[in-house]
Amino acid sequence: MTARIGVVTFPGSLDDRDAQRAIRLAGAQPIALWHGDTALRGVDAVILPGGFSYGDYLRGGAIARFAPVMESLVDAARGGLPVLGICNGFQILCESHLLPGALTRNAHLHFRRRAQGLRVENTSSAFTAHFDAGQEIVIPVKNGEGRFVADERTLDELEGEGRVVFRYVDGNPSGAMRDIAGISNAAGNVVGMMPHPEHAVEALTGPSVDGLGLFTSVIAHLGQAAVGAGS
């Protein structure tokens, strides 16, 4: 059965269609979810895309966390539903307390848009099984509030538990603490990252096709979960 992966659209989302296209290219069926939905329509996983939800008033993701769809999503994520937050989606996951830390203004106070080198640090999450540990990939970044920050205790906990999923290499575009580009929750089903894998899925339009691995990874993860449930 084809995996059904939901993509939430908030007022101000920019990359929801791109995420849907990436899902199709990976071999799954994208399901459009609206911020005002109160149910997740039986999807197998969810993508929170990039953009400027609700205009990023107050701060990135601060209003989106109160959208009706998020109440269902938070409960489902805590129950094991795979969720990937990209850029603004990462901010929403932190604001919703599904992930620790926060995303603040870039240290240099400038918007950054470029092809960015990353190192894959964790291959046990729902979205990274198709990578090798230590593999270096190239995925675009485009943000003005992408600096991951947390207190030292939280940073040490993320490092010690292997929950840093991606780390910047060849330069840190935001001044993120410990070069952190993406993290996961303890269970590994929730991942947030600032770079945009949905913009690195076709050679014609991206700097690489490295981003496709996140989408094929979660499809494989869902397949394995289905086999386990049926055994």
KOLGUNU-153151 format. One record per residue (C-alpha): residue number from 1; residue in three letters; x, y, z. Coordinates in steps of 0.5 Angstrom, whole numbers, plus 2048, in hexadecimal, padded with zeros to 3 digits. Example, Ala and Ser with C-alpha at 12.3 -4.5 7.8 and 13.67 -1.06 7.14 Angstrom:
REM residues 2
+-----+------+-----+-----+-----+
:  nr : rest :  c1 :  c2 :  c3 :
+-----+------+-----+-----+-----+
:   1 :  ALA : 819 : 7F7 : 810 :
:   2 :  SER : 81B : 7FE : 80E :
+-----+------+-----+-----+-----+
END
This chain:
REM residues 231
+-----+------+-----+-----+-----+
:  nr : rest :  c1 :  c2 :  c3 :
+-----+------+-----+-----+-----+
:   1 :  MET : 800 : 800 : 800 :
:   2 :  THR : 803 : 807 : 7FE :
:   3 :  ALA : 805 : 80B : 804 :
:   4 :  ARG : 800 : 811 : 805 :
:   5 :  ILE : 804 : 817 : 808 :
:   6 :  GLY : 801 : 81E : 80A :
:   7 :  VAL : 804 : 825 : 808 :
:   8 :  VAL : 801 : 82A : 80D :
:   9 :  THR : 7FF : 831 : 80A :
:  10 :  PHE : 7FF : 837 : 80E :
:  11 :  PRO : 7FE : 83E : 80C :
:  12 :  GLY : 804 : 840 : 80A :
:  13 :  SER : 807 : 839 : 808 :
:  14 :  LEU : 80C : 83A : 802 :
:  15 :  ASP : 80E : 833 : 801 :
:  16 :  ASP : 808 : 82E : 802 :
:  17 :  ARG : 808 : 82D : 7FA :
:  18 :  ASP : 80F : 82B : 7FA :
:  19 :  ALA : 80E : 826 : 800 :
:  20 :  GLN : 809 : 823 : 7FC :
:  21 :  ARG : 80D : 822 : 7F6 :
:  22 :  ALA : 813 : 81F : 7FA :
:  23 :  ILE : 80E : 81A : 7FD :
:  24 :  ARG : 80B : 818 : 7F6 :
:  25 :  LEU : 812 : 817 : 7F3 :
:  26 :  ALA : 814 : 813 : 7F9 :
:  27 :  GLY : 80E : 80E : 7F7 :
:  28 :  ALA : 809 : 810 : 7FD :
:  29 :  GLN : 802 : 814 : 7FC :
:  30 :  PRO : 802 : 81B : 7FF :
:  31 :  ILE : 7FC : 81D : 803 :
:  32 :  ALA : 7FA : 824 : 803 :
:  33 :  LEU : 7F9 : 826 : 80B :
:  34 :  TRP : 7F6 : 82D : 80C :
:  35 :  HIS : 7F8 : 831 : 813 :
:  36 :  GLY : 7F1 : 831 : 815 :
:  37 :  ASP : 7F0 : 82A : 814 :
:  38 :  THR : 7EE : 826 : 81B :
:  39 :  ALA : 7F0 : 81F : 818 :
:  40 :  LEU : 7F6 : 81D : 814 :
:  41 :  ARG : 7F2 : 819 : 80F :
:  42 :  GLY : 7F5 : 812 : 811 :
:  43 :  VAL : 7FC : 814 : 80E :
:  44 :  ASP : 802 : 810 : 810 :
:  45 :  ALA : 807 : 815 : 811 :
:  46 :  VAL : 807 : 81D : 811 :
:  47 :  ILE : 80B : 823 : 80E :
:  48 :  LEU : 80B : 82A : 811 :
:  49 :  PRO : 80E : 82E : 80B :
:  50 :  GLY : 812 : 834 : 80B :
:  51 :  GLY : 80F : 83B : 80A :
:  52 :  PHE : 80D : 841 : 80E :
:  53 :  SER : 807 : 83E : 812 :
:  54 :  TYR : 802 : 843 : 814 :
:  55 :  GLY : 807 : 848 : 812 :
:  56 :  ASP : 80C : 846 : 817 :
:  57 :  TYR : 809 : 84B : 81C :
:  58 :  LEU : 80C : 84B : 823 :
:  59 :  ARG : 811 : 846 : 820 :
:  60 :  GLY : 811 : 840 : 81C :
:  61 :  GLY : 80C : 83B : 81D :
:  62 :  ALA : 80A : 83E : 823 :
:  63 :  ILE : 803 : 83F : 821 :
:  64 :  ALA : 803 : 838 : 81C :
:  65 :  ARG : 803 : 834 : 823 :
:  66 :  PHE : 7FC : 836 : 825 :
:  67 :  ALA : 7F9 : 834 : 81E :
:  68 :  PRO : 7F4 : 82F : 81F :
:  69 :  VAL : 7F8 : 82A : 81A :
:  70 :  MET : 7FD : 82A : 81F :
:  71 :  GLU : 7F9 : 827 : 825 :
:  72 :  SER : 7F8 : 821 : 821 :
:  73 :  LEU : 7FF : 821 : 81F :
:  74 :  VAL : 802 : 822 : 826 :
:  75 :  ASP : 7FE : 81C : 828 :
:  76 :  ALA : 800 : 818 : 822 :
:  77 :  ALA : 807 : 819 : 822 :
:  78 :  ARG : 808 : 817 : 82A :
:  79 :  GLY : 804 : 811 : 828 :
:  80 :  GLY : 80A : 80F : 823 :
:  81 :  LEU : 807 : 813 : 81C :
:  82 :  PRO : 80E : 815 : 818 :
:  83 :  VAL : 80E : 81C : 817 :
:  84 :  LEU : 813 : 821 : 813 :
:  85 :  GLY : 813 : 828 : 815 :
:  86 :  ILE : 817 : 82C : 80F :
:  87 :  CYS : 81A : 833 : 811 :
:  88 :  ASN : 813 : 836 : 813 :
:  89 :  GLY : 811 : 82F : 815 :
:  90 :  PHE : 817 : 82E : 819 :
:  91 :  GLN : 815 : 835 : 81D :
:  92 :  ILE : 80E : 832 : 81E :
:  93 :  LEU : 810 : 82C : 821 :
:  94 :  CYS : 815 : 830 : 826 :
:  95 :  GLU : 80F : 834 : 828 :
:  96 :  SER : 80A : 82E : 828 :
:  97 :  HIS : 80F : 82B : 82D :
:  98 :  LEU : 810 : 825 : 829 :
:  99 :  LEU : 817 : 827 : 828 :
: 100 :  PRO : 81C : 82B : 82D :
: 101 :  GLY : 81F : 831 : 82C :
: 102 :  ALA : 81D : 837 : 828 :
: 103 :  LEU : 81F : 83A : 821 :
: 104 :  THR : 821 : 841 : 821 :
: 105 :  ARG : 824 : 847 : 81D :
: 106 :  ASN : 82A : 845 : 819 :
: 107 :  ALA : 830 : 847 : 81D :
: 108 :  HIS : 832 : 84C : 817 :
: 109 :  LEU : 82B : 84F : 817 :
: 110 :  HIS : 82B : 84D : 80F :
: 111 :  PHE : 826 : 849 : 80B :
: 112 :  ARG : 82A : 843 : 808 :
: 113 :  ARG : 829 : 83F : 802 :
: 114 :  ARG : 82E : 83A : 7FF :
: 115 :  ALA : 82F : 833 : 7FE :
: 116 :  GLN : 832 : 830 : 804 :
: 117 :  GLY : 836 : 82B : 806 :
: 118 :  LEU : 834 : 826 : 80C :
: 119 :  ARG : 836 : 820 : 810 :
: 120 :  VAL : 831 : 81A : 811 :
: 121 :  GLU : 832 : 819 : 819 :
: 122 :  ASN : 82D : 814 : 81A :
: 123 :  THR : 82A : 80F : 815 :
: 124 :  SER : 825 : 80C : 81A :
: 125 :  SER : 81F : 811 : 81A :
: 126 :  ALA : 819 : 810 : 816 :
: 127 :  PHE : 81C : 814 : 810 :
: 128 :  THR : 823 : 813 : 810 :
: 129 :  ALA : 824 : 80B : 80F :
: 130 :  HIS : 826 : 80C : 808 :
: 131 :  PHE : 82C : 810 : 809 :
: 132 :  ASP : 833 : 80D : 80C :
: 133 :  ALA : 835 : 810 : 813 :
: 134 :  GLY : 83A : 815 : 811 :
: 135 :  GLN : 838 : 816 : 80A :
: 136 :  GLU : 839 : 81D : 807 :
: 137 :  ILE : 833 : 820 : 803 :
: 138 :  VAL : 831 : 827 : 800 :
: 139 :  ILE : 82A : 82A : 801 :
: 140 :  PRO : 828 : 831 : 801 :
: 141 :  VAL : 827 : 836 : 807 :
: 142 :  LYS : 822 : 83C : 806 :
: 143 :  ASN : 821 : 83F : 80D :
: 144 :  GLY : 822 : 845 : 811 :
: 145 :  GLU : 820 : 842 : 818 :
: 146 :  GLY : 824 : 83B : 817 :
: 147 :  ARG : 828 : 83C : 81D :
: 148 :  PHE : 827 : 836 : 822 :
: 149 :  VAL : 828 : 837 : 829 :
: 150 :  ALA : 827 : 834 : 82F :
: 151 :  ASP : 82A : 834 : 836 :
: 152 :  GLU : 831 : 830 : 837 :
: 153 :  ARG : 82D : 82A : 83B :
: 154 :  THR : 828 : 829 : 835 :
: 155 :  LEU : 82E : 829 : 830 :
: 156 :  ASP : 832 : 824 : 834 :
: 157 :  GLU : 82C : 820 : 835 :
: 158 :  LEU : 82B : 820 : 82D :
: 159 :  GLU : 832 : 81E : 82C :
: 160 :  GLY : 832 : 819 : 831 :
: 161 :  GLU : 82C : 816 : 82E :
: 162 :  GLY : 82E : 816 : 827 :
: 163 :  ARG : 828 : 81B : 825 :
: 164 :  VAL : 82C : 81F : 821 :
: 165 :  VAL : 82A : 81D : 81A :
: 166 :  PHE : 82D : 822 : 816 :
: 167 :  ARG : 833 : 827 : 817 :
: 168 :  TYR : 835 : 82C : 812 :
: 169 :  VAL : 83C : 82B : 80F :
: 170 :  ASP : 840 : 830 : 80A :
: 171 :  GLY : 83D : 836 : 80E :
: 172 :  ASN : 838 : 837 : 813 :
: 173 :  PRO : 832 : 83C : 810 :
: 174 :  SER : 82F : 83E : 816 :
: 175 :  GLY : 834 : 83E : 81C :
: 176 :  ALA : 830 : 838 : 81E :
: 177 :  MET : 833 : 835 : 825 :
: 178 :  ARG : 837 : 82F : 824 :
: 179 :  ASP : 836 : 830 : 81C :
: 180 :  ILE : 82F : 82C : 81D :
: 181 :  ALA : 82B : 82C : 817 :
: 182 :  GLY : 826 : 827 : 819 :
: 183 :  ILE : 824 : 823 : 81F :
: 184 :  SER : 81F : 81D : 821 :
: 185 :  ASN : 81A : 81B : 827 :
: 186 :  ALA : 81D : 816 : 82C :
: 187 :  ALA : 818 : 811 : 828 :
: 188 :  GLY : 81B : 813 : 821 :
: 189 :  ASN : 814 : 814 : 81E :
: 190 :  VAL : 814 : 81B : 81E :
: 191 :  VAL : 81A : 81F : 81A :
: 192 :  GLY : 81B : 826 : 819 :
: 193 :  MET : 820 : 82A : 815 :
: 194 :  MET : 821 : 831 : 812 :
: 195 :  PRO : 824 : 82F : 80B :
: 196 :  HIS : 81F : 82D : 806 :
: 197 :  PRO : 81F : 826 : 803 :
: 198 :  GLU : 819 : 827 : 7FF :
: 199 :  HIS : 81D : 82B : 7FA :
: 200 :  ALA : 823 : 826 : 7F9 :
: 201 :  VAL : 81F : 820 : 7F6 :
: 202 :  GLU : 820 : 822 : 7EE :
: 203 :  ALA : 826 : 823 : 7EB :
: 204 :  LEU : 823 : 828 : 7E6 :
: 205 :  THR : 821 : 82D : 7EC :
: 206 :  GLY : 825 : 82B : 7F2 :
: 207 :  PRO : 82D : 82B : 7F4 :
: 208 :  SER : 82C : 824 : 7F5 :
: 209 :  VAL : 827 : 81E : 7F6 :
: 210 :  ASP : 829 : 81D : 7FD :
: 211 :  GLY : 823 : 81F : 800 :
: 212 :  LEU : 81F : 81A : 7FD :
: 213 :  GLY : 822 : 815 : 802 :
: 214 :  LEU : 81E : 818 : 808 :
: 215 :  PHE : 817 : 816 : 804 :
: 216 :  THR : 819 : 80F : 802 :
: 217 :  SER : 81C : 80E : 809 :
: 218 :  VAL : 815 : 80F : 80C :
: 219 :  ILE : 811 : 80B : 807 :
: 220 :  ALA : 816 : 805 : 808 :
: 221 :  HIS : 815 : 807 : 810 :
: 222 :  LEU : 80D : 806 : 80F :
: 223 :  GLY : 80E : 800 : 80B :
: 224 :  GLN : 812 : 7FD : 810 :
: 225 :  ALA : 80D : 7FF : 815 :
: 226 :  ALA : 807 : 7FC : 811 :
: 227 :  VAL : 80B : 7F5 : 811 :
: 228 :  GLY : 80C : 7F5 : 818 :
: 229 :  ALA : 805 : 7F7 : 81A :
: 230 :  GLY : 803 : 7F1 : 815 :
: 231 :  SER : 808 : 7EC : 818 :
+-----+------+-----+-----+-----+
END
